[in-house]
Amino acid sequence: MKIEILGPGCSRCRATEQVVRQALAELQQKAEIEHITDPVQFARRQVLLTPGVLVDGQVKSSGRVPSLDEVKTWLGARAA
């Protein structure tokens, strides 16, 4: 599984990465996590508002920090 976090590195972007890492730990899953800071790449991935989260190339969240339960739902669905 590949998770991409898109954002310039602001506090909301860091908070999003922490939520993703916590969800992975709680679900005992492993994933490649990449933090993308290039605005050109945001546009290529169709994320106009940051922070953005993509799971295996699919946009799951944009413009907000997702909740832990929300991320666990995305990751749990991938494990099933």
C-alpha positions in Angstrom: 0.0 0.0 0.0 1.3 3.5 -0.8 0.0 6.6 1.0 0.9 10.0 -0.3 0.4 13.1 1.9 0.4 16.3 -0.1 1.2 19.6 1.5 3.9 22.3 1.9 4.9 20.9 5.3 2.7 23.0 7.5 1.4 22.0 10.9 -1.8 20.6 9.4 0.2 18.5 7.0 2.3 17.1 9.8 -0.8 16.4 11.8 -2.3 14.5 8.9 0.9 12.4 8.6 0.7 11.6 12.4 -2.9 10.5 12.1 -2.0 8.2 9.1 0.9 6.7 11.0 -1.2 6.2 14.2 -3.9 4.5 12.1 -1.4 2.2 10.5 0.1 1.3 13.9 -3.3 0.6 15.5 -4.3 -1.6 12.5 -0.9 -3.2 12.5 -0.4 -2.5 8.8 2.6 -1.4 6.9 2.6 1.1 4.1 5.0 3.3 2.1 4.4 6.9 3.2 5.5 9.7 0.9 5.2 13.4 1.8 4.9 15.5 -1.4 5.6 19.2 -1.1 5.7 20.2 -4.8 2.6 22.2 -5.8 2.9 20.9 -9.4 2.5 17.4 -8.1 -0.6 18.5 -6.1 -2.3 19.5 -9.4 -1.2 16.3 -11.1 -2.9 14.3 -8.4 -6.0 16.6 -8.5 -5.5 17.9 -5.0 -6.3 21.7 -4.9 -6.5 22.1 -1.2 -3.9 20.8 1.3 -3.3 18.7 3.2 -4.3 15.9 0.8 -4.2 12.2 1.3 -4.0 9.6 -1.4 -4.2 5.9 -0.8 -2.8 3.8 -3.8 -3.4 6.8 -6.1 -7.0 7.5 -5.0 -7.8 10.9 -3.3 -9.3 10.2 0.1 -9.1 13.7 1.7 -8.3 17.2 0.6 -8.2 20.5 2.5 -8.5 19.1 6.0 -6.9 16.9 8.6 -8.8 13.6 8.5 -9.9 11.9 11.8 -8.2 8.8 13.0 -11.4 6.8 12.6 -11.8 8.0 9.0 -8.2 6.9 8.1 -8.7 3.6 9.8 -11.8 3.0 7.7 -9.9 3.7 4.5 -7.0 1.4 5.6 -9.3 -1.3 6.9 -11.2 -1.4 3.6 -7.8 -1.9 1.9 -6.9 -4.8 4.2 -10.2 -6.6 3.6 
